[in-house]
Amino acid sequence: MFTLVIGMKDPAPPIRFQKPPSLRERHQQSRHEMTQAILTAARLIMQRDGVAALNLHEIARMIGVQTSALYKYFPSKAALYDELFRLGTQMIYERMEAVYRRYEPSWERLYAWAATRMAFAQENPDLEHLLYHRDVPGFTPSEESMELSRKRLQSARAAMEEVINAGVIDPSVPVDRALDLFLAVTSGITEQHIANEPHLPVGQGRFGSLIPDALRLFQAAWSPAGAMPRDQSIPQAPSQKGENNHAAE
């Protein structure tokens, strides 16, 4: 920050100037902006044409550069996929961490967990497919990306273990199997909702409304001895005005 004083005998209040960015800072900002433009274009293509349809020539056309210019930022299409995988993993990790912090170990936490998973898939269908499907033949996330993915799984395990230790559930199986079962059921509901009624919000539709019912099944099987068989703290899905007959895949 620079300070310029005007006048000699009766100086005016100092005028402060923001120090201009250095050449290196301008370069870093420019690189960041171009990287974000590439990622944005890539996501638009995947949302429009499918995750496996990512095309560097189309990205270059969309952002107004030569295809060769992209290699300054991503040395290969696999590297671009890897950055998108890391982006999606970080996004869902941060959302879930917010759920774990906001809700104490309870059925409310489990509901928010499942609903947040579904909302992420609905809002980010391209990243959902990249993270949870094998849509891109030959793509394998880098070790750095997998480390972040493992960190997310460890966080989920800790959150489930807190629910068990708080006496909310007694699954009678190791925490890892309890977590896997919970993820399998809630992810399955999410996939059916996205496949059949992606236009409907979380909590509505044939499959989007099933989260409370799934949690009641867990309640019936996992409630500790002597606990109430039905916990009214599980949020209710909005009432359905009609059944949807889309075929489930």
Protein Blocks (a to p, Z undefined) as FASTA:
>chain_A
ZZddedjklccddddddddddfklmmmmmmmmmmmmmmmmmmmmmmmnojklpcfklmmm
mnopafklmmmmmgbfklmmmmmmmmmmmmmmmmmmmmmmmpccdfklmmmmmmmmmmmm
mmmmmlmmmmmmcfbghiacdfklmmmmmmmmmmmmmmmmmmmmnomacghpafklmmmm
mmmmmmmmmmmmmmmmmmbcehiajklmmmmmmmmmmmmmmgcghiafbdfkbccddddf
bdcfbdcZZ
